[in-house]
Amino acid sequence: MKTVKILGSGCASCNQLVDVVKAVIAAEGIEASVEKVEDLQQIMAYSVISTPALVVDEVVVCKGRIPAREEIKEMLNAPPKGCCCGTHGSNEKKSGGCC
């Protein structure tokens, strides 16, 4: 299951990003938990200055704007960072995979 966080102060743009992310998750049938983070110290822990920001599995994938639905879909379906085969952290290995 994906862990998704929307970082922001609660402004209109931050709330809009929450709505769009939830809509994409529902439309695509993605298993994900969504958390809205408004605490400034928690936001700064991600080195984010411009909000809204989108965090997927503890990686900041977008900040300072509301990405298009297609972009959000790609961000949510992308393999984990640092792994060329997309199976990082699992016991599965793809043929010729790096893990």
Chimera marker file (.cmm) of the C-alpha trace (Angstrom):
<marker_set name="trace">
<marker id="1" x="0.000" y="0.000" z="0.000" r="1" g="1" b="0" radius="0.5"/>
<marker id="2" x="1.253" y="3.478" z="-0.882" r="1" g="1" b="0" radius="0.5"/>
<marker id="3" x="1.583" y="6.154" z="1.765" r="1" g="1" b="0" radius="0.5"/>
<marker id="4" x="0.622" y="9.564" z="0.401" r="1" g="1" b="0" radius="0.5"/>
<marker id="5" x="1.011" y="12.851" z="2.229" r="1" g="1" b="0" radius="0.5"/>
<marker id="6" x="-0.089" y="16.294" z="1.141" r="1" g="1" b="0" radius="0.5"/>
<marker id="7" x="1.950" y="18.976" z="2.848" r="1" g="1" b="0" radius="0.5"/>
<marker id="8" x="0.417" y="22.413" z="3.248" r="1" g="1" b="0" radius="0.5"/>
<marker id="9" x="-1.022" y="25.035" z="5.528" r="1" g="1" b="0" radius="0.5"/>
<marker id="10" x="-4.645" y="24.314" z="4.703" r="1" g="1" b="0" radius="0.5"/>
<marker id="11" x="-4.920" y="26.903" z="1.939" r="1" g="1" b="0" radius="0.5"/>
<marker id="12" x="-7.236" y="26.454" z="-1.056" r="1" g="1" b="0" radius="0.5"/>
<marker id="13" x="-4.454" y="24.990" z="-3.230" r="1" g="1" b="0" radius="0.5"/>
<marker id="14" x="-3.514" y="22.451" z="-0.556" r="1" g="1" b="0" radius="0.5"/>
<marker id="15" x="-7.133" y="21.385" z="-0.168" r="1" g="1" b="0" radius="0.5"/>
<marker id="16" x="-7.500" y="21.143" z="-3.949" r="1" g="1" b="0" radius="0.5"/>
<marker id="17" x="-4.465" y="18.845" z="-4.147" r="1" g="1" b="0" radius="0.5"/>
<marker id="18" x="-5.985" y="16.583" z="-1.479" r="1" g="1" b="0" radius="0.5"/>
<marker id="19" x="-9.197" y="16.326" z="-3.515" r="1" g="1" b="0" radius="0.5"/>
<marker id="20" x="-7.395" y="15.602" z="-6.803" r="1" g="1" b="0" radius="0.5"/>
<marker id="21" x="-5.117" y="12.974" z="-5.242" r="1" g="1" b="0" radius="0.5"/>
<marker id="22" x="-8.081" y="11.204" z="-3.621" r="1" g="1" b="0" radius="0.5"/>
<marker id="23" x="-9.967" y="11.285" z="-6.944" r="1" g="1" b="0" radius="0.5"/>
<marker id="24" x="-7.026" y="9.742" z="-8.832" r="1" g="1" b="0" radius="0.5"/>
<marker id="25" x="-6.595" y="7.045" z="-6.175" r="1" g="1" b="0" radius="0.5"/>
<marker id="26" x="-10.287" y="6.161" z="-6.374" r="1" g="1" b="0" radius="0.5"/>
<marker id="27" x="-10.435" y="6.234" z="-10.187" r="1" g="1" b="0" radius="0.5"/>
<marker id="28" x="-7.315" y="4.083" z="-10.591" r="1" g="1" b="0" radius="0.5"/>
<marker id="29" x="-8.089" y="1.677" z="-7.753" r="1" g="1" b="0" radius="0.5"/>
<marker id="30" x="-4.740" y="2.389" z="-6.108" r="1" g="1" b="0" radius="0.5"/>
<marker id="31" x="-4.296" y="1.088" z="-2.575" r="1" g="1" b="0" radius="0.5"/>
<marker id="32" x="-3.079" y="4.113" z="-0.640" r="1" g="1" b="0" radius="0.5"/>
<marker id="33" x="-3.509" y="5.927" z="2.616" r="1" g="1" b="0" radius="0.5"/>
<marker id="34" x="-3.754" y="9.706" z="2.353" r="1" g="1" b="0" radius="0.5"/>
<marker id="35" x="-2.666" y="12.049" z="5.110" r="1" g="1" b="0" radius="0.5"/>
<marker id="36" x="-2.829" y="15.829" z="5.120" r="1" g="1" b="0" radius="0.5"/>
<marker id="37" x="0.095" y="17.378" z="7.013" r="1" g="1" b="0" radius="0.5"/>
<marker id="38" x="-0.390" y="20.970" z="8.177" r="1" g="1" b="0" radius="0.5"/>
<marker id="39" x="2.187" y="21.133" z="10.989" r="1" g="1" b="0" radius="0.5"/>
<marker id="40" x="4.985" y="23.492" z="9.898" r="1" g="1" b="0" radius="0.5"/>
<marker id="41" x="7.730" y="21.516" z="11.658" r="1" g="1" b="0" radius="0.5"/>
<marker id="42" x="6.664" y="18.301" z="9.944" r="1" g="1" b="0" radius="0.5"/>
<marker id="43" x="6.553" y="20.089" z="6.573" r="1" g="1" b="0" radius="0.5"/>
<marker id="44" x="10.042" y="21.548" z="7.101" r="1" g="1" b="0" radius="0.5"/>
<marker id="45" x="11.348" y="18.039" z="7.900" r="1" g="1" b="0" radius="0.5"/>
<marker id="46" x="10.790" y="17.287" z="4.190" r="1" g="1" b="0" radius="0.5"/>
<marker id="47" x="12.818" y="20.409" z="3.201" r="1" g="1" b="0" radius="0.5"/>
<marker id="48" x="9.712" y="21.852" z="1.565" r="1" g="1" b="0" radius="0.5"/>
<marker id="49" x="9.359" y="25.615" z="1.354" r="1" g="1" b="0" radius="0.5"/>
<marker id="50" x="6.691" y="25.884" z="-1.364" r="1" g="1" b="0" radius="0.5"/>
<marker id="51" x="3.355" y="24.239" z="-0.743" r="1" g="1" b="0" radius="0.5"/>
<marker id="52" x="1.322" y="22.329" z="-1.620" r="1" g="1" b="0" radius="0.5"/>
<marker id="53" x="3.708" y="19.389" z="-1.786" r="1" g="1" b="0" radius="0.5"/>
<marker id="54" x="3.021" y="15.758" z="-2.589" r="1" g="1" b="0" radius="0.5"/>
<marker id="55" x="4.938" y="12.989" z="-0.805" r="1" g="1" b="0" radius="0.5"/>
<marker id="56" x="4.668" y="9.377" z="-1.962" r="1" g="1" b="0" radius="0.5"/>
<marker id="57" x="6.233" y="6.698" z="0.232" r="1" g="1" b="0" radius="0.5"/>
<marker id="58" x="8.267" y="9.366" z="2.070" r="1" g="1" b="0" radius="0.5"/>
<marker id="59" x="9.690" y="10.888" z="-1.149" r="1" g="1" b="0" radius="0.5"/>
<marker id="60" x="8.730" y="14.442" z="-2.156" r="1" g="1" b="0" radius="0.5"/>
<marker id="61" x="7.562" y="14.051" z="-5.758" r="1" g="1" b="0" radius="0.5"/>
<marker id="62" x="6.090" y="17.508" z="-6.360" r="1" g="1" b="0" radius="0.5"/>
<marker id="63" x="6.107" y="20.864" z="-4.587" r="1" g="1" b="0" radius="0.5"/>
<marker id="64" x="4.789" y="24.349" z="-5.122" r="1" g="1" b="0" radius="0.5"/>
<marker id="65" x="2.046" y="23.427" z="-7.587" r="1" g="1" b="0" radius="0.5"/>
<marker id="66" x="-0.938" y="21.208" z="-8.269" r="1" g="1" b="0" radius="0.5"/>
<marker id="67" x="0.087" y="18.616" z="-10.848" r="1" g="1" b="0" radius="0.5"/>
<marker id="68" x="-2.315" y="17.403" z="-13.525" r="1" g="1" b="0" radius="0.5"/>
<marker id="69" x="-4.262" y="14.205" z="-12.840" r="1" g="1" b="0" radius="0.5"/>
<marker id="70" x="-2.114" y="12.253" z="-15.316" r="1" g="1" b="0" radius="0.5"/>
<marker id="71" x="1.050" y="13.412" z="-13.537" r="1" g="1" b="0" radius="0.5"/>
<marker id="72" x="-0.363" y="12.358" z="-10.179" r="1" g="1" b="0" radius="0.5"/>
<marker id="73" x="-1.260" y="8.955" z="-11.616" r="1" g="1" b="0" radius="0.5"/>
<marker id="74" x="2.333" y="8.521" z="-12.840" r="1" g="1" b="0" radius="0.5"/>
<marker id="75" x="3.751" y="9.654" z="-9.491" r="1" g="1" b="0" radius="0.5"/>
<marker id="76" x="1.593" y="7.166" z="-7.604" r="1" g="1" b="0" radius="0.5"/>
<marker id="77" x="2.435" y="4.284" z="-9.947" r="1" g="1" b="0" radius="0.5"/>
<marker id="78" x="6.175" y="4.968" z="-10.264" r="1" g="1" b="0" radius="0.5"/>
<marker id="79" x="8.599" y="2.333" z="-8.943" r="1" g="1" b="0" radius="0.5"/>
<marker id="80" x="10.439" y="3.234" z="-5.739" r="1" g="1" b="0" radius="0.5"/>
<marker id="81" x="13.326" y="5.683" z="-6.128" r="1" g="1" b="0" radius="0.5"/>
<marker id="82" x="16.757" y="4.128" z="-6.362" r="1" g="1" b="0" radius="0.5"/>
<marker id="83" x="15.586" y="0.866" z="-7.917" r="1" g="1" b="0" radius="0.5"/>
<marker id="84" x="15.710" y="0.298" z="-11.654" r="1" g="1" b="0" radius="0.5"/>
<marker id="85" x="13.513" y="-2.800" z="-11.600" r="1" g="1" b="0" radius="0.5"/>
<marker id="86" x="10.638" y="-1.541" z="-9.450" r="1" g="1" b="0" radius="0.5"/>
<marker id="87" x="10.804" y="-4.459" z="-7.022" r="1" g="1" b="0" radius="0.5"/>
<marker id="88" x="12.945" y="-2.761" z="-4.376" r="1" g="1" b="0" radius="0.5"/>
<marker id="89" x="12.057" y="-3.990" z="-0.941" r="1" g="1" b="0" radius="0.5"/>
<marker id="90" x="10.338" y="-7.138" z="-2.105" r="1" g="1" b="0" radius="0.5"/>
<marker id="91" x="11.606" y="-10.675" z="-2.460" r="1" g="1" b="0" radius="0.5"/>
<marker id="92" x="10.600" y="-10.730" z="-6.126" r="1" g="1" b="0" radius="0.5"/>
<marker id="93" x="13.283" y="-10.317" z="-8.753" r="1" g="1" b="0" radius="0.5"/>
<marker id="94" x="12.650" y="-9.477" z="-12.362" r="1" g="1" b="0" radius="0.5"/>
<marker id="95" x="14.809" y="-11.174" z="-14.981" r="1" g="1" b="0" radius="0.5"/>
<marker id="96" x="17.977" y="-9.167" z="-15.236" r="1" g="1" b="0" radius="0.5"/>
<marker id="97" x="16.792" y="-7.072" z="-12.267" r="1" g="1" b="0" radius="0.5"/>
<marker id="98" x="19.104" y="-5.153" z="-9.986" r="1" g="1" b="0" radius="0.5"/>
<marker id="99" x="17.818" y="-6.279" z="-6.610" r="1" g="1" b="0" radius="0.5"/>
<link id1="1" id2="2" r="1" g="1" b="0" radius="0.2"/>
<link id1="2" id2="3" r="1" g="1" b="0" radius="0.2"/>
<link id1="3" id2="4" r="1" g="1" b="0" radius="0.2"/>
<link id1="4" id2="5" r="1" g="1" b="0" radius="0.2"/>
<link id1="5" id2="6" r="1" g="1" b="0" radius="0.2"/>
<link id1="6" id2="7" r="1" g="1" b="0" radius="0.2"/>
<link id1="7" id2="8" r="1" g="1" b="0" radius="0.2"/>
<link id1="8" id2="9" r="1" g="1" b="0" radius="0.2"/>
<link id1="9" id2="10" r="1" g="1" b="0" radius="0.2"/>
<link id1="10" id2="11" r="1" g="1" b="0" radius="0.2"/>
<link id1="11" id2="12" r="1" g="1" b="0" radius="0.2"/>
<link id1="12" id2="13" r="1" g="1" b="0" radius="0.2"/>
<link id1="13" id2="14" r="1" g="1" b="0" radius="0.2"/>
<link id1="14" id2="15" r="1" g="1" b="0" radius="0.2"/>
<link id1="15" id2="16" r="1" g="1" b="0" radius="0.2"/>
<link id1="16" id2="17" r="1" g="1" b="0" radius="0.2"/>
<link id1="17" id2="18" r="1" g="1" b="0" radius="0.2"/>
<link id1="18" id2="19" r="1" g="1" b="0" radius="0.2"/>
<link id1="19" id2="20" r="1" g="1" b="0" radius="0.2"/>
<link id1="20" id2="21" r="1" g="1" b="0" radius="0.2"/>
<link id1="21" id2="22" r="1" g="1" b="0" radius="0.2"/>
<link id1="22" id2="23" r="1" g="1" b="0" radius="0.2"/>
<link id1="23" id2="24" r="1" g="1" b="0" radius="0.2"/>
<link id1="24" id2="25" r="1" g="1" b="0" radius="0.2"/>
<link id1="25" id2="26" r="1" g="1" b="0" radius="0.2"/>
<link id1="26" id2="27" r="1" g="1" b="0" radius="0.2"/>
<link id1="27" id2="28" r="1" g="1" b="0" radius="0.2"/>
<link id1="28" id2="29" r="1" g="1" b="0" radius="0.2"/>
<link id1="29" id2="30" r="1" g="1" b="0" radius="0.2"/>
<link id1="30" id2="31" r="1" g="1" b="0" radius="0.2"/>
<link id1="31" id2="32" r="1" g="1" b="0" radius="0.2"/>
<link id1="32" id2="33" r="1" g="1" b="0" radius="0.2"/>
<link id1="33" id2="34" r="1" g="1" b="0" radius="0.2"/>
<link id1="34" id2="35" r="1" g="1" b="0" radius="0.2"/>
<link id1="35" id2="36" r="1" g="1" b="0" radius="0.2"/>
<link id1="36" id2="37" r="1" g="1" b="0" radius="0.2"/>
<link id1="37" id2="38" r="1" g="1" b="0" radius="0.2"/>
<link id1="38" id2="39" r="1" g="1" b="0" radius="0.2"/>
<link id1="39" id2="40" r="1" g="1" b="0" radius="0.2"/>
<link id1="40" id2="41" r="1" g="1" b="0" radius="0.2"/>
<link id1="41" id2="42" r="1" g="1" b="0" radius="0.2"/>
<link id1="42" id2="43" r="1" g="1" b="0" radius="0.2"/>
<link id1="43" id2="44" r="1" g="1" b="0" radius="0.2"/>
<link id1="44" id2="45" r="1" g="1" b="0" radius="0.2"/>
<link id1="45" id2="46" r="1" g="1" b="0" radius="0.2"/>
<link id1="46" id2="47" r="1" g="1" b="0" radius="0.2"/>
<link id1="47" id2="48" r="1" g="1" b="0" radius="0.2"/>
<link id1="48" id2="49" r="1" g="1" b="0" radius="0.2"/>
<link id1="49" id2="50" r="1" g="1" b="0" radius="0.2"/>
<link id1="50" id2="51" r="1" g="1" b="0" radius="0.2"/>
<link id1="51" id2="52" r="1" g="1" b="0" radius="0.2"/>
<link id1="52" id2="53" r="1" g="1" b="0" radius="0.2"/>
<link id1="53" id2="54" r="1" g="1" b="0" radius="0.2"/>
<link id1="54" id2="55" r="1" g="1" b="0" radius="0.2"/>
<link id1="55" id2="56" r="1" g="1" b="0" radius="0.2"/>
<link id1="56" id2="57" r="1" g="1" b="0" radius="0.2"/>
<link id1="57" id2="58" r="1" g="1" b="0" radius="0.2"/>
<link id1="58" id2="59" r="1" g="1" b="0" radius="0.2"/>
<link id1="59" id2="60" r="1" g="1" b="0" radius="0.2"/>
<link id1="60" id2="61" r="1" g="1" b="0" radius="0.2"/>
<link id1="61" id2="62" r="1" g="1" b="0" radius="0.2"/>
<link id1="62" id2="63" r="1" g="1" b="0" radius="0.2"/>
<link id1="63" id2="64" r="1" g="1" b="0" radius="0.2"/>
<link id1="64" id2="65" r="1" g="1" b="0" radius="0.2"/>
<link id1="65" id2="66" r="1" g="1" b="0" radius="0.2"/>
<link id1="66" id2="67" r="1" g="1" b="0" radius="0.2"/>
<link id1="67" id2="68" r="1" g="1" b="0" radius="0.2"/>
<link id1="68" id2="69" r="1" g="1" b="0" radius="0.2"/>
<link id1="69" id2="70" r="1" g="1" b="0" radius="0.2"/>
<link id1="70" id2="71" r="1" g="1" b="0" radius="0.2"/>
<link id1="71" id2="72" r="1" g="1" b="0" radius="0.2"/>
<link id1="72" id2="73" r="1" g="1" b="0" radius="0.2"/>
<link id1="73" id2="74" r="1" g="1" b="0" radius="0.2"/>
<link id1="74" id2="75" r="1" g="1" b="0" radius="0.2"/>
<link id1="75" id2="76" r="1" g="1" b="0" radius="0.2"/>
<link id1="76" id2="77" r="1" g="1" b="0" radius="0.2"/>
<link id1="77" id2="78" r="1" g="1" b="0" radius="0.2"/>
<link id1="78" id2="79" r="1" g="1" b="0" radius="0.2"/>
<link id1="79" id2="80" r="1" g="1" b="0" radius="0.2"/>
<link id1="80" id2="81" r="1" g="1" b="0" radius="0.2"/>
<link id1="81" id2="82" r="1" g="1" b="0" radius="0.2"/>
<link id1="82" id2="83" r="1" g="1" b="0" radius="0.2"/>
<link id1="83" id2="84" r="1" g="1" b="0" radius="0.2"/>
<link id1="84" id2="85" r="1" g="1" b="0" radius="0.2"/>
<link id1="85" id2="86" r="1" g="1" b="0" radius="0.2"/>
<link id1="86" id2="87" r="1" g="1" b="0" radius="0.2"/>
<link id1="87" id2="88" r="1" g="1" b="0" radius="0.2"/>
<link id1="88" id2="89" r="1" g="1" b="0" radius="0.2"/>
<link id1="89" id2="90" r="1" g="1" b="0" radius="0.2"/>
<link id1="90" id2="91" r="1" g="1" b="0" radius="0.2"/>
<link id1="91" id2="92" r="1" g="1" b="0" radius="0.2"/>
<link id1="92" id2="93" r="1" g="1" b="0" radius="0.2"/>
<link id1="93" id2="94" r="1" g="1" b="0" radius="0.2"/>
<link id1="94" id2="95" r="1" g="1" b="0" radius="0.2"/>
<link id1="95" id2="96" r="1" g="1" b="0" radius="0.2"/>
<link id1="96" id2="97" r="1" g="1" b="0" radius="0.2"/>
<link id1="97" id2="98" r="1" g="1" b="0" radius="0.2"/>
<link id1="98" id2="99" r="1" g="1" b="0" radius="0.2"/>
</marker_set>
